[in-house]
């Protein structure tokens, strides 16, 4: 994991959740959070970027990791890009804490 950029990671706390930027790396050997790159959470996924599979896996992976329902995670922008903005509904402080624990 690239720990040198962890302090650069940006997460926006909102009234009903958090907004964060992620960089998805499809076709990896396993699913994992592998650090921070360009102020975004770098997420490796073990699926190809075809027919929305990477988006589905990204949501499923983060939901399991954070202990939230898949329906509480929405792709705000970047649905067809590796760079995405996600909104995660829930307690902002708790979500921020959980995400920071994985870095």
C-alpha positions as CSV (number, residue, x, y, z in Angstrom):
1,X,0.0,0.0,0.0
2,X,1.2,3.5,-0.8
3,X,1.2,5.1,2.6
4,X,3.1,8.2,1.4
5,X,-0.1,9.9,0.1
6,X,-2.5,8.9,2.9
7,X,-2.6,12.4,4.3
8,X,-3.7,13.7,0.9
9,X,-6.8,11.6,0.8
10,X,-9.9,13.8,0.7
11,X,-13.3,12.8,2.0
12,X,-16.3,15.2,2.2
13,X,-18.5,14.7,5.2
14,X,-22.2,15.5,4.5
15,X,-25.2,15.6,6.7
16,X,-26.4,12.1,5.6
17,X,-23.2,10.4,4.5
18,X,-19.8,11.0,2.8
19,X,-18.6,11.7,-0.7
20,X,-15.3,10.4,-1.8
21,X,-13.3,10.0,-4.9
22,X,-12.0,6.6,-5.9
23,X,-9.7,5.3,-8.6
24,X,-10.7,1.8,-9.7
25,X,-8.1,-0.6,-11.0
26,X,-9.9,-3.5,-12.7
27,X,-8.4,-6.9,-13.7
28,X,-6.4,-7.2,-10.5
29,X,-5.5,-10.5,-8.8
30,X,-7.7,-9.6,-5.8
31,X,-10.1,-7.0,-4.4
32,X,-8.3,-4.6,-2.0
33,X,-7.8,-1.0,-1.0
34,X,-4.3,-0.3,-2.1
35,X,-3.7,3.2,-0.9
36,X,-4.3,6.7,-2.1
37,X,-3.4,8.2,-5.5
38,X,-4.1,11.7,-6.7
39,X,-6.4,12.4,-3.6
40,X,-8.5,9.3,-4.4
41,X,-8.9,6.0,-2.7
42,X,-7.2,3.4,-4.9
43,X,-9.4,0.2,-5.2
44,X,-8.2,-2.9,-7.0
45,X,-10.9,-5.2,-8.3
46,X,-10.7,-8.7,-9.6
47,X,-13.2,-8.2,-12.5
48,X,-12.9,-6.7,-15.9
49,X,-14.3,-3.2,-16.7
50,X,-17.1,-4.6,-19.0
51,X,-20.9,-4.3,-18.8
52,X,-20.7,-2.5,-15.4
53,X,-19.1,-5.4,-13.7
54,X,-16.4,-3.2,-12.1
55,X,-19.0,-0.8,-10.8
56,X,-21.0,-3.6,-9.3
57,X,-18.0,-5.2,-7.7
58,X,-16.7,-1.8,-6.4
59,X,-20.1,-1.2,-4.7
60,X,-20.3,-4.7,-3.3
61,X,-16.7,-4.7,-2.1
62,X,-17.1,-1.3,-0.3
63,X,-20.4,-2.2,1.2
64,X,-19.0,-5.4,2.7
65,X,-15.9,-3.6,3.9
66,X,-17.8,-0.7,5.6
67,X,-20.7,-2.8,6.8
68,X,-23.4,-0.9,4.9
69,X,-26.1,-2.1,2.5
70,X,-25.1,-2.0,-1.2
71,X,-28.1,0.3,-1.7
72,X,-26.5,3.0,0.4
73,X,-23.6,3.4,-2.1
74,X,-24.2,5.5,-5.2
75,X,-21.9,6.4,-8.1
76,X,-22.4,10.2,-8.4
77,X,-20.0,10.6,-11.4
78,X,-17.6,8.6,-13.5
79,X,-19.7,5.5,-14.1
80,X,-17.7,4.7,-17.3
81,X,-14.4,6.0,-16.0
82,X,-11.7,4.6,-13.6
83,X,-12.1,7.8,-11.6
84,X,-15.4,7.9,-9.8
85,X,-17.1,10.0,-7.1
86,X,-19.1,7.9,-4.7
87,X,-21.7,8.9,-2.2
88,X,-22.1,6.5,0.8
89,X,-25.2,7.1,2.9
90,X,-24.8,6.8,6.7
91,X,-23.2,8.4,9.7
92,X,-20.4,10.6,8.3
93,X,-18.0,10.3,11.3
94,X,-18.4,6.5,11.5
95,X,-17.9,6.0,7.7
96,X,-14.8,8.3,7.8
97,X,-13.4,6.3,10.7
98,X,-13.9,3.0,9.0
99,X,-12.4,4.2,5.7
100,X,-9.3,5.7,7.5
101,X,-8.8,2.3,9.2
102,X,-8.2,0.6,5.8
103,X,-5.5,3.1,4.8
